[in-house]
Amino acid sequence: MRVGFYLAPGQPVERVLPLIAKAAARGGQRILVVAEDGALLDRIGEALWDHAPPEFLASGRADAPHAAHQPVLLSTECAAANGARLVALADGAWREEADGFDRALLFFGESGRAAARDVWRRFDGREDVEREFHELENGKWVRKR
């Protein structure tokens, strides 16, 4: 399993998550986006449609019809009705169910840095987990060492 930690200082997640979703879609991957707050999911959904209008990212809510067909599924639950093997935890909160995905992305801002460090430490000594840390710089995700 790969766990990516995505720090976006000063940027709301709905502004930066579409960069990752777009790359996943280009690679033919389905993605599950999870947040407890329905309003945040609404903002992310709008951003996915508006990010690059000529190449909008189709998305839908898990509680709506055709959830299984959505390339980007927005949900309050960490369960991929669309068969996604990639989960984006948009609200900075780790969920145990994320361990069942091939790749999990934890998005957080400066205020979530301490909680993200706790999640990082959770995987100390686990040889089955590859951790990576990315920070948003000049509008692009940069992998840090």
C-alpha atoms as one frame of an Amber mdcrd trajectory, in Angstrom:
protein
   0.000   0.000   0.000   1.136   3.534  -0.758   0.143   6.393   1.518   0.602
   9.916   0.226   0.587  12.913   2.542  -0.413  16.093   0.711   0.249  19.426
   2.436  -1.414  22.406   0.771  -0.590  25.445   2.898  -3.050  28.271   2.428
  -5.111  26.440  -0.197  -8.519  24.821   0.332  -8.637  21.144  -0.585 -11.278
  21.743  -3.261  -8.741  23.833  -5.101  -5.874  21.320  -5.006  -7.513  17.893
  -5.041  -8.590  18.221  -8.707  -4.903  18.184  -9.700  -4.601  14.646  -8.328
  -8.013  13.524  -9.575  -7.135  14.704 -13.069  -3.889  12.711 -13.058  -5.696
   9.615 -11.755  -8.365   9.899 -14.457  -5.699  10.242 -17.151  -4.174   7.009
 -15.852  -7.525   5.216 -16.036  -7.913   5.040 -12.257 -11.133   5.513 -10.368
 -10.951   7.527  -7.183 -13.014   7.717  -4.024 -13.008  11.132  -2.323 -14.033
  11.001   1.334 -15.013  13.791   3.721 -17.378  13.834   6.657 -18.709  17.266
   5.694 -21.259  17.129   2.859 -20.712  20.813   2.070 -17.010  20.120   1.492
 -17.936  17.278  -0.864 -20.240  19.673  -2.728 -17.397  22.180  -3.136 -15.053
  19.439  -4.345 -17.682  18.219  -6.814 -18.104  21.731  -8.199 -14.342  22.167
  -8.458 -13.980  18.883 -10.346 -16.485  20.071 -12.940 -15.051  23.597 -13.132
 -11.306  22.891 -12.820 -10.659  22.720 -16.554 -13.998  23.032 -18.381 -12.847
  21.511 -21.705 -11.750  18.391 -19.834 -14.094  18.377 -16.833 -13.798  15.544
 -14.345 -17.091  13.677 -14.123 -18.029  12.917 -10.549 -21.013  11.993  -8.459
 -22.127  11.367  -4.915 -22.185   7.888  -3.435 -25.798   8.347  -2.331 -26.982
   9.253  -5.857 -28.028   6.973  -8.737 -25.226   5.483 -10.848 -22.601   5.754
  -8.090 -20.945   2.560  -9.358 -20.271   4.211 -12.736 -18.592   7.368 -11.449
 -14.849   7.732 -12.159 -14.668  10.120  -9.180 -17.002   9.176  -6.346 -17.684
  11.622  -3.498 -18.720  10.051  -0.220 -18.980  10.517   3.511 -18.110   6.805
   3.865 -14.816   5.134   3.045 -16.448   2.514   0.808 -15.864   2.535  -2.951
 -19.102   1.701  -4.727 -17.262   2.610  -7.948 -14.538  -0.007  -7.394 -11.828
   2.596  -6.766  -8.492   1.352  -5.429  -7.389   4.955  -4.761  -8.910   6.918
  -1.890  -8.455  10.630  -1.181  -9.166  11.636   2.402 -10.102  15.220   1.698
 -10.816  16.334   5.254  -7.440  15.362   6.718  -8.908  12.566   8.846  -7.493
   9.054   8.558 -10.001   6.220   8.429  -9.195   2.584   9.178 -10.942   1.523
   5.954  -8.291   3.371   3.954  -5.915   0.500   4.784  -7.898  -1.641   2.322
  -7.026   0.506  -0.713  -3.934   0.201  -2.918  -3.225   3.890  -2.432  -4.497
   6.420   0.099  -3.981  10.184  -0.093  -4.324  12.310   3.014  -4.880  16.011
   2.276  -4.208  18.548   5.021  -3.268  22.150   5.669  -1.016  23.750   8.267
  -3.606  23.267  10.991  -3.671  19.516  10.289   0.090  19.013  10.317   0.253
  17.461  13.829  -2.546  14.993  13.063  -0.840  14.052   9.777   2.408  13.390
  11.672   0.500  11.023  13.959  -0.825   9.159  10.919   2.724   9.051   9.450
   4.031   7.470  12.673   1.198   4.948  12.599   2.984   3.278   9.681   6.457
   3.192  11.273   7.979  -0.242  10.834   5.366  -1.477   8.355   7.203  -2.931
   5.404   3.957  -3.296   3.438   3.457   0.498   3.401   5.323   3.012   1.266
   4.949   6.579   2.548   5.474   9.715   0.521   5.148  13.387   1.386   4.111
  16.051  -1.131   3.797  19.788  -0.729   2.047  22.235  -3.023   4.541  24.715
  -4.481   3.653  27.237  -7.175   0.515  25.316  -8.084   2.230  21.924  -8.461
   2.665  18.969  -6.140   6.322  18.436  -5.288   7.493  15.215  -3.650   9.738
  15.885  -0.658  12.350  13.587   0.818
